[in-house]
Amino acid sequence: MKKLYLSEADKKIGGVCGGIAEYFEVDSTIIRLAWLLVTIFTAMFGGVIAYLIAWAVIPPRQRIM
């Protein structure tokens, strides 16, 4: 069963877009562009709020030592 985690390898700010891209097995650039469009078309409010909520809710991947 797949789980959604913040990306450690493919992150620009918090790893949200990279984590979503890893989960859906698509290029992270596509997710980032979609997120940018949502942010622009919602006058910055929807995209920024959604990103902050996703960053707070999506757990980081636990490192195994």
ABEGO torsion letter per residue (X at the ends): XBBBBBBAABBAAAGAAAAAAAAAGBBAAAAAAAAAAAAAAAGGAAAAAAAAAAAAABBBBBBBX
